[in-house]
Amino acid sequence: LEAASSLVEDHVKTQVKGEDFPFTETENVEAALSIIVVGASGDLARKKIFPALFALFYEDRLPQNFTVFGYARTEMSDEELRNMISETLTCRVEKRDNCDEKMDQFLRRCFYHSGQYSSKEHFLELDNKLKQAEGGRQGNRLFYLSIPPSMFVDVVRCSQCCTSEYGWKRVIVEKPFGNDSKSSSELTRGLKQYLTEDQIFRIDHHLGEELVENLLVLRFSNIVFEPLWSRNYIRNVQLIFSEDFGIEGRGRYFDNYGIIRDIIQNHLLHVLALFAMETPVSLDAEDIRNEKVKVLRSIRQPRLDDLVVGQYKGFREGNTSSPGYTDDPRVSKDSLTPTFAAATLFINNARWDGVPFLMLAGKALHTKRVEIRVQFRHVPGNLYNRKFGTDLDKATNELVIREQPDEAIYLKINGKVPGLGMRIDCGDLNLLFKSRYPREVPDAYERLLLDAIKGERRLFIRSDELDATWALFAPLLEELEEKKVVPELYRYGSRGPVGVHYLAARHNVYFR
Ligand code: NDP
């Protein structure tokens, strides 16, 4: 730890700050930042959290006096932790020259303390190490609870001693945030015995992706979209989250939650809320979250016939084969857990009355696709339909905001095909991010970790947002489970259940 203090001194001398360095001089130099990864021996910590912290360090986005502490029950020395995390640390862009040197500097700031999650004594020992690393500076402490949610309350209770007198303390908690309204409220109540709402950062890493931030920029910094953003011009909105792989070893977790809890009830609903909310008073987290809650509370309760559920099945053809969902040894053979779900929601307010929002999420589908598709209404009395008999109604304008497979925003517009005749074609005005911005895109965990360090809560979920999302989906989930609704089977790598096309057609949604 003493060595870490001298390292800090060296770093202070050599660090060159970029223009958008996010900390004030005081935060950067006078305070110390300790990031405590609870559950450091786990999968998420190794694959995502430590690499994201390294990337922030590499990009000079962390305050100068920072240290990282791993905490878990597994016995490990500091050196063993460093060996473990060095296996997954890579520079985002491999060609960078000083990567090894930076990695070494980063690893020397990583420490480990082994302890039980419900032991005040063990957290007191951790506190002593934190104080030593902070070297008498104001100690800001960020805890990342990368452990099963059943341990969250124990950890915040026992780590109460780990609060430095002058610094802040923030706690990131990983989803799932409960299994239904009741368990979610119990978790919130448990956390709030020891923390204020401001200290709790509920993370859904998908909200840290570029699409989410871009959606707000697109809506509120362009004159051309916001005037069209209502039932007057928009016919339907599709929010699509499809993955081309199955559960891949996460059977135990997934079978308890299913795709509705995993993606629709939390992630897609938040994207929908950002899409449909009224203009917030400002970009402050509370202003945005206030608007999100309003729109979430205006959504009509979805019913069973607004929903299609599916489950992927395996197949074998010649030398190729893919496993079905229930082939996973941790999933029971008669599991009814959906790996695919599509739901149509309606917002009962003046802006969105009657506009279907089709949310779709699925695993083991034919493509990896994360996007928002906005289909606009037909041109009333279209002159070209009348004069040339073209059926332009099939090709209405469509705006696509895409995260996967590659980031893009494009607008489908009708234009004339060059030539002497009059042929109309639907083409794209295309902003392909990798052509326009060749710089690599940070991982969602990087953005969210940096936000938590800065105290920026915009992309984290407030407890009333969580309550509003559960209020919408908990009754539906209960009904699904009570009635033992059998999901429609679809082939691994296919387009998903046929039922989704009937659901889309019922609401006049042109769905590909
Ligand atoms: P792990 O199952 O790997 O658990 C993390 C650590 O928690 C383990 O190394 C173990 O540490 C401790 N632990 C595990 N089970 C128990 C238990 N029953 N009681 C007490 N401690 C336990 O989880 P992940 O790292 O994969 O994920 C961490 C959290 O993040 C979970 O809540 C998960 O749902 C969530 N999450 C994970 C994602 C992922 O991609 N992995 C994605 C999104 C969310 P030790 O034994 O050393 O104490």
Residues whose N, C-alpha, C, O or C-beta is under 5 A from the ligand:
A	BS01	NDP	G39 S41 G42 D43 L44 A45 A72 R73 T74 S146 I147 P148 P149 E174 K175 P176
